[in-house]
Amino acid sequence: MQIDKTEFDINSLDDEIRVDERCKELLSGYYQSLLDAGLSPAEATLLANGADYYVRDFVVGAKQRNLFAEQPGIVRQFAGNWYIVNTLEPSLEVLSGYLRGVADFYGHLHRLGLITEAFAQRMAEECGDIPFYGERLDTFWEIAGDGYHAWERACSLRDENGEAQGG
């Protein structure tokens, strides 16, 4: 699949809208590949929906990051922070389902030659750290007083330079 990865850079609202559409195309192809691999429509939908939520709502919408930027830690930010604070009733069961789709989608991107094997493997490892995300959920519900800031710092949405990226 020929894709110009720079078409997924986001510098404006128009870029975000364009990238969202491009991601929908990629995700539709992913869904079809799941069906072609023999998954039932229900199974394929669960995986694709998890990947869609992560890609379009978090990577593109919240972080405004190029999907192909191979920067480790993005899944941890999603699952260990963003999902928890942006979901009315966050659940480890639901989150685990999303993460199965995210890990499989990164594998799909690797099979298409769009990301490296090392990055796909790293993302699979981040997706598989369910005990960490369970602990993050538990400690979120235990926050008291001004404890949110310490909780957020433990798995921050801020990038390495300390700045919040995206919205």
Backbone torsions as a table, in degrees:
resi	resn	phi	psi	omega
1	MET	NA	125.7	178.9
2	GLN	-90.6	116.5	178.5
3	ILE	-135.9	131.5	172.3
4	ASP	-85.7	106.4	-175.1
5	LYS	-62.7	-24.0	179.1
6	THR	-69.5	-17.6	175.6
7	GLU	-68.2	-8.5	-179.4
8	PHE	-103.3	7.7	174.7
9	ASP	-73.6	143.1	-177.7
10	ILE	-123.6	115.8	178.0
11	ASN	-128.3	-2.8	-178.2
12	SER	-156.9	171.0	176.6
13	LEU	-62.6	-39.3	177.4
14	ASP	-61.1	-40.8	176.9
15	ASP	-61.5	-44.4	-178.3
16	GLU	-60.4	-41.9	179.1
17	ILE	-65.1	-43.8	179.1
18	ARG	-64.3	-45.1	-179.5
19	VAL	-65.3	-39.5	177.1
20	ASP	-57.8	-43.6	178.7
21	GLU	-64.1	-42.0	178.6
22	ARG	-63.7	-39.2	178.5
23	CYS	-66.3	-38.1	176.1
24	LYS	-59.3	-40.0	178.2
25	GLU	-63.0	-46.4	178.2
26	LEU	-60.5	-44.0	-178.5
27	LEU	-67.5	-34.9	175.4
28	SER	-64.4	-41.3	176.3
29	GLY	-63.5	-38.6	177.1
30	TYR	-62.3	-48.0	178.9
31	TYR	-56.9	-45.5	-179.9
32	GLN	-63.7	-37.8	179.1
33	SER	-64.5	-34.0	177.1
34	LEU	-65.8	-43.1	176.9
35	LEU	-63.6	-43.3	179.4
36	ASP	-62.9	-27.9	179.4
37	ALA	-81.3	-2.0	175.4
38	GLY	101.0	3.6	176.4
39	LEU	-71.2	149.4	175.6
40	SER	-70.4	158.3	176.3
41	PRO	-55.5	-36.6	179.7
42	ALA	-66.0	-44.7	178.8
43	GLU	-64.9	-44.0	-179.8
44	ALA	-63.7	-38.6	179.5
45	THR	-64.3	-42.7	179.0
46	LEU	-60.0	-47.3	179.6
47	LEU	-65.2	-47.2	-177.7
48	ALA	-65.7	-37.0	177.9
49	ASN	-64.5	-40.0	177.2
50	GLY	-62.1	-45.1	178.4
51	ALA	-64.7	-41.6	-179.5
52	ASP	-60.8	-47.1	-179.8
53	TYR	-59.4	-47.2	179.2
54	TYR	-62.7	-50.8	-174.5
55	VAL	-67.9	-54.6	-170.6
56	ARG	-80.0	-39.4	-178.2
57	ASP	-82.1	-39.8	-175.1
58	PHE	-96.1	-62.7	-174.3
59	VAL	-61.3	-49.8	-177.7
60	VAL	-82.2	-52.4	-173.8
61	GLY	-71.9	-51.5	-175.4
62	ALA	-85.9	-47.5	-176.1
63	LYS	-87.5	-22.1	-176.5
64	GLN	50.8	48.6	-176.9
65	ARG	-110.4	147.5	173.1
66	ASN	-64.9	127.0	-178.7
67	LEU	-54.5	-29.2	-174.6
68	PHE	-95.7	4.4	176.3
69	ALA	-69.7	114.6	-175.0
70	GLU	-86.4	73.3	179.3
71	GLN	-116.8	107.7	179.4
72	PRO	-58.3	154.9	176.6
73	GLY	103.9	-13.0	-175.9
74	ILE	-66.2	-39.3	178.7
75	VAL	-67.6	-39.4	178.3
76	ARG	-62.0	-39.3	177.2
77	GLN	-63.4	-42.9	179.3
78	PHE	-62.9	-56.8	-170.7
79	ALA	-80.2	-29.7	-176.3
80	GLY	-94.6	-2.7	-179.0
81	ASN	-146.7	-70.3	-169.7
82	TRP	-56.4	-50.2	-179.8
83	TYR	-57.4	-43.0	-175.6
84	ILE	-64.4	-46.0	-175.9
85	VAL	-84.1	-12.4	-178.5
86	ASN	-110.0	15.0	179.6
87	THR	-123.3	132.2	-176.9
88	LEU	-57.9	-47.9	178.2
89	GLU	-132.5	79.4	-178.0
90	PRO	-62.0	141.2	-175.9
91	SER	-135.3	135.2	177.8
92	LEU	-64.5	-34.1	178.5
93	GLU	-63.6	-47.4	179.1
94	VAL	-65.4	-46.1	-179.9
95	LEU	-59.1	-42.0	179.1
96	SER	-60.1	-38.3	176.8
97	GLY	-64.6	-43.8	176.8
98	TYR	-59.0	-44.6	-175.7
99	LEU	-66.7	-31.6	173.9
100	ARG	-60.8	-43.6	178.3
101	GLY	-66.4	-40.2	179.7
102	VAL	-63.1	-48.1	-179.8
103	ALA	-60.6	-44.5	-178.9
104	ASP	-67.0	-37.0	178.9
105	PHE	-64.6	-41.9	176.4
106	TYR	-62.1	-36.8	174.9
107	GLY	-62.1	-40.6	177.0
108	HIS	-60.9	-45.7	179.2
109	LEU	-61.4	-37.8	177.1
110	HIS	-65.5	-44.9	179.5
111	ARG	-60.5	-28.4	177.0
112	LEU	-82.8	-4.2	179.8
113	GLY	79.8	20.7	-175.6
114	LEU	-95.4	-19.9	174.2
115	ILE	-138.5	161.6	-179.3
116	THR	-75.2	157.6	176.3
117	GLU	-61.8	-39.9	-179.6
118	ALA	-61.4	-41.1	179.9
119	PHE	-69.9	-42.0	177.9
120	ALA	-59.8	-41.0	179.1
121	GLN	-66.0	-41.9	179.2
122	ARG	-62.0	-41.4	179.3
123	MET	-67.2	-36.9	176.4
124	ALA	-62.8	-39.7	177.9
125	GLU	-64.3	-44.7	178.0
126	GLU	-61.8	-41.7	179.4
127	CYS	-65.1	-31.2	-176.1
128	GLY	-83.8	-1.8	-176.7
129	ASP	-84.1	55.4	-175.8
130	ILE	-59.5	-40.0	177.9
131	PRO	-58.5	-39.0	178.3
132	PHE	-61.8	-45.5	-178.3
133	TYR	-68.5	-33.6	174.5
134	GLY	-63.0	-41.8	177.1
135	GLU	-64.3	-40.1	178.5
136	ARG	-61.7	-42.6	177.0
137	LEU	-62.2	-47.7	-179.4
138	ASP	-60.0	-46.4	-177.6
139	THR	-70.5	-27.2	176.0
140	PHE	-62.1	-45.8	-178.7
141	TRP	-68.9	-18.8	179.8
142	GLU	-91.1	-2.4	-177.8
143	ILE	-59.9	133.0	177.0
144	ALA	-133.7	151.1	177.2
145	GLY	57.2	-129.4	-178.4
146	ASP	-95.8	26.8	-177.5
147	GLY	-71.2	-11.2	-178.6
148	TYR	-59.7	-41.9	-175.9
149	HIS	-61.6	-41.5	177.1
150	ALA	-66.1	-40.4	177.8
151	TRP	-61.3	-45.1	-178.6
152	GLU	-64.6	-42.7	-179.9
153	ARG	-61.4	-30.2	-179.0
154	ALA	-67.1	-20.4	176.4
155	CYS	-156.5	74.0	-169.3
156	SER	-78.2	150.6	171.3
157	LEU	-81.9	-8.7	179.4
158	ARG	-74.6	147.2	177.4
159	ASP	-79.6	175.7	-174.8
160	GLU	-54.3	-31.4	-179.7
161	ASN	-81.1	3.6	176.2
162	GLY	86.8	0.2	-178.6
163	GLU	-98.4	142.2	174.2
164	ALA	-73.3	131.5	178.2
165	GLN	-102.6	140.3	177.9
166	GLY	72.1	-160.0	-175.0
167	GLY	-94.4	NA	NA
